[in-house]
Amino acid sequence: MIKYIYALFLGILLATFIGVGISTFYPGPDRPDYNEPVASTTEASCLEQQTQQKEQNEQYQAYEDKLSVYNRNASLMNLAGALIALIIALGFASKLAIISDGLLLGGVFSLLYSTILGLSTGDAKFRFIVATVGLLVAIFLGYWKFLRAERATR
């Protein structure tokens, strides 16, 4: 039982390591700060509020555009980290089974996070590519880890 808990813990730590590493060395865009609206209701203050709201909308749209690019890039970095973890896990599967299982879980968790980031980019083609890569990797891992091992024991 403790081996399974260790593998799960290692997987969570690896996914956290990859995610925190990316956000540390490639930080996301800063959310714009907004000023409090003017409290008075004169015609001049209403015009000022409309101007301020328009500026804030433009700032927020610029932020959303930057965030979409950031999510795409961070998704690709997470995908690369996940694939590296999965390759290492499969390479050591026969020698260090419990560590391999933890690395495999960490790779799967990172792949899941990469998919979530990819889905939030706003680019339909990129979302499709990320979902396709996630599906293909999941099918390959299922084959490699379970079906291949089952056939070898027969």
N, C-alpha and C positions, 0 to 999 in steps of 0.2 A: 504493500500500500504506500509506503513512504517513497518508493521509487516513482510511482505515478505522480505523487504530489511534487516531488523534486522536478520531474520532467515538465509539469505544468508551470511551476515556479520559474524554471529556466526559460521556458517559452515566453512567459509574460515579461521577464526581465530583458530578454533579447529584443522583443518587439518594442519595449519601452526604450531600450538603448538606441535602437535605430531611429525611432521617432524623435527622441530628445536630442540625439546627435544632429539630426537634420534641422530641427528648430533652433539649435544653438548656433550652428555654423551657416545656416541659411534662414535667417528670421523672416517672418511674414511681414506684410505691409502694416503700418500703423493705422488704426481706425481714426478717422478725423474727429477732432474735438469740436463740439458745437457750443456756441454761446447761448445763453438763456435769452428767450425772446423779450422784447421790450414790453413792459407791463401797461403802458398807457394806451388809450384807444383813439388818439387823434388821427386825423387823416395822414399826417406826415409819418407817424409811428407805424401805421398800418402799411404804408408804402415801404418803409424801412424793413418791416417784418417780411413782406413779400420778397424784397431783394435779398434779405438774409436767408430766407427759406430756399430761394433759387440757388444761391451760392452753396448752401449746405447740400442740396440735391446734387449739384454738379460735383462737389467734393466726394459725396458718397458714391456716385457713379464711377468716378475715377478710382476710388478705393476698391469697389467691386471688380473693376477691370483688372487691377493689380492683383487682387486676391485670386481671381480666376487663373491668372498666369502662375502665381505662386503655387496654387493647389496642383496645377498640371505638373510643374517642375518637381514639387515635393512628392507627388504620386510616382513619378518616374524614379526618383531617388529611393523611395521606399520599395518600389518594385525591384530595383537593382539590389538593395540590401536583402530583401526577401529571397531573391534568387541565389545570391551568394550563400546565405544561411542554408537554403535547401540543398544546394550542391554539396556543401560541407557535410550536412547531415546525412545525405545519401552516400557520400564517400566514406564516412566512418560508421555506417550502419552495422556492419558486421563486427567491428572492433570495440566500439564503445556504445553499446545499444542504448543505455539510459540517457547519455549525453546527446546522442544522435536524435533520440525521440524529443528531447527538450529543444534542440536546435530546429528540428522539423516543425514543432509547434510554434516556435518563435517565427520561423519563416512563414508559416500559414497565417499567424496573427498579423505580421507585417504586410503580407499579401492582401489580407482583408482591409487593413488600414489604407493601403495603396489604392485599392478599389474604391473605397469610400471617398478618398480625396479626389480620385479621378472622376467620380460621378458628380462632384460638386464644381467642376470646371465650367460648365455651361456649353461645352463643345461636344456636340452629339457624336461626331466621329471619334474623338478621343475617348469618350465614355464607352463606345462600342469596342474600341481596341483594348481598353483596360479590362472590360468585362470578358472579352475573348481570351486575353492572356490569362486572367484569373481562372477561367474555366479550363483552359488547356493545361495549366499547371496543376490544378486540382485533379483532373483526370489522370495525368501522368503520375502524380504522387500516389494516387489510389492504386494505379497499376503497379508501380515500382514497390511500394511498401507492402501491399496486401496480396495482389494476384500473383506477382512474380515470386514472392516468397512461398506462396501456397503451391505453385507449380513446381518449385524446386524441391519441396518436401515430398512430392508424390513419387 
